[in-house]
Amino acid sequence: MADGGRSPLPRQLGIEQSRKDYGAQALVTQVKCEKPHDHWAYERFSSDGPIAFLPLNKDEYAVVWTLSDDEVDDVLALADDVLIERLQARIGYRVGKISAMGERLTYPLALVKSSEQVRRSLVLLGNAAHSLHPVAGQGFNLTLRDAAVLAEHLNRAAMQGQDVGSLEVLEAYLQQQSADQRNTIAASDLLPRIFGSKAPAVAFLRDAGLLSMAAAPVARRLFARHAMGLGHTAAKLG
């Protein structure tokens, strides 16, 4: 079952979900820029919140912009040229000059976790299992790893003549992924609060950490590999 974080099916099955609202919304749109992106994605932590530019066509990006609940309506009311100017100031000119913007949509941000992810012949995947803050795309990466590990367990069970829907097989998958899920959820919950904090002590530690990372290429590469999911043991799908 992988039909999104707002699926009614878990409740219909008696699966409870905890919810932690972030008091923010994601503004999603599409922009056209003067430079080709060459398949690079960008994310910047602005005073508004994280802004992600995700490559689409040659010079087009999907944009996910985190805004507080208090300012969403005002931002949506801005004319395109005004909003483009504001967005450009937040993301900078690494993407080139933004020349056009598409339709704007918003959705509320919350951490949603299902109390159960597996039952006999049933698995919850993706946002149906755990809906995360979109920071750094970690919810998407986690879902890919969940799906790969699940496929590994199903393949092994089928080759051994086991019932692939048995609770034993599905609980083994969940046990293997539990630490990855726990760590990724904790990181995606903590990062927006760290970068959104205006407390001087937090800001000092945050900036010192970023400067240290910038000065240490090996640490930076290790951090990037972990964020991409490459720091985990790959699922055996062969």
N, C-alpha and C positions, 0 to 999 in steps of 0.2 A: 504494500500500500504506500504509494509515493505521490499522493495527489495534493501536497502542499500543506502549509502550516494552518490554513483556515478550513481544512477538510472537516466535515461534520461526522465522518465515519468513526474516528476514535471514540467520540462520545456515544455514538449509537452502539458501539461494541462494549461500552462500559469502561473504556480506558481513560483515566483521568489525565489532565494536562495542567502543569503548573505554568504560570505566566508572570513574567517580570517586565513591566512596561518601562521603556527608557525615556518617556516624555519627549520623544523625537519622532520624526517621520523622514522617510527617504523620498526625495524628489527624483524621479527618474525621467530622463529625456534623452534625446539624441542630438548631437551637434556635428557640424561640418567645420573642418579646420583647413588652414592654408597649407599645412605640411602633411605629407603621408606619414602614417604612424609606424610603418615597418613592423607591425605586429607587437609593438610595445604597449604595455598598460601602465598607467600612472595612478598613484594615490597620494594625496596631500592632506595633511591634518591642519585645517584652517581654524579660525576662531569660531566659525559656524559648526564645524564638525568635519569628519572625514569626507573627502571628495574623491571618487574613483572615476577615471576615464578608461574605458574598456574598448579595445579596437574592434571595429566592425568592417566596413568596406575600406577602401584605400585611404581616404582622408576623413572618415567618419568614426565617431566614438559613441558608445552608450555611456551615459553619465548617471552616477548614483551619488546624490548630494544629500548629506545628513543635515537636517534642520530641526530646531526645537519646535515643539507644538505651538509656541507663542508666535513664531514668525512665519509659519508656513503660509497662512492666508495672505499676508502682506507680500511675500515673495511671489506667490501665484498670480497676484494682481498686477505685477510689474509688466511693462511692455517688453517685448522680446529684446530690443536693443539695450534697454536698461539692465535686464537680467543677464544678458551676454556680457556686458561690461563688468557687472559684479562677479560673475563666474570667472571671467578672465583674470580679474584681480586676485582671486583666490587660487587659481591653478597655475598662474604665470604663463610664460610664452614658450615653454618647452614643446608644447603641442602646436605652436604657431598661433596665429590670430584666428579666433572663432568667428566664422562668417555667417552661420545660420543655426537656428535651433528648432527642433521639432516639437511635437505635442508633449505636454507636461502631465505626469501622473504622480500620485503620492500614495504611500502606504505606511501604516504605523509600524514602528520598530519595537520589538519585544523579544525577550528570551523565553521560548516556549519549549518545555520538555515533557514528553509523554512518560507516564509512570510505567508503562509496559512497551517493549519494542517487539517481543516475539511471543507467539502462542503457536500451538500446533497448526501447521500449514499457513501461518500468517507472520509476515515481517513488516514492520514500519520502517521506511527508508526516507532519507532526505528531510525536508521540513516537517513532514508528518511525524517524524521521530524526534527531531530537535531543530527548532527554528532559531537561528543565531543572528546577532548583529552582523550586517554585511561587511564590516571592516575587514580589509585584506582578502576578501573572498574565502574566508576559512570555512564557512558553512558548506560552500560548494565543494571545496577540496575534501572536506571530511566525508561528504556524501559519496564522492568517487571512491574513497578508500573503503567506506562501509560496503559499497556495492561490490568492489573487487574482492574483499575478504569473504563476503557472503557467497559470491560465485565460486571461490576456492573451496569453501566447505560443501556447497551443493555438488560440485564436480566430484570431490573426493567421496562423498556419500553415495553418489550414483555409481561410481566405479567399484565401490565396495558392496554394492547391492543393498544399501540401506534405503529406507524411506526418506526422501529428501525433505519432506515436510514434518518429520518427527521433531518433537520438542528437544530431544537430545542434540540433534544436529544444529538446530537453530540457536539453542542456548550456548553451544560451543562457539558459534560465530560471534554472539554478543559478548561472551566472556573475553574473546580475543580482542575485540574492538573497544572494550569498556574503558581502558586507560587512555586510548587515543581520543575517544569521545570526551572524557572528563577533562583532559588537558586542553583540548581545542576549545571547548565551551568556556572554560575558565579564562583562557587567553582572550577570546573574542569579547568576553564580558568586561575584562579588565582594561584592555587597550583604549577603548573610547573614553573611559573615565580618567585614565592617566593623561591623555592628550587633551581632554576637555577641561581638566582641572586648572583653576586660576590660583591655587594655593602656591605661594612662593617656594616652599620647600619641595613640593611635587614638581613644579616647573624646573627648579634647579636640577633635581635628580634626573628628570626626563631629558633635559638638554645635555647634561653631562653624559648620559648614556648614549645619546645620538652622536655626540662628538667622538666618544670613544669608539663607537661602531664604525664611524666614518674613517677613523685613523687605523683601524684593524681589519685589513682585507680578509684575512682568514675567518675571523669571527663574523664578518658581514656575510661571507659566502655560506657559512654554516647556518646562520640565521635564515638566509634566503632559502636554502635547501629545506630547512624544517618547515618554513611557511608554505613552500610548494608541495610539501608532503613527501619529499625525497629522502627525508631523514628517517623514514619508517621502513621496516622490512616489507618489501614488495610482495603482494599476494601472488601465489603460484597458480597461474592460469593456463599453463602450457599442457 
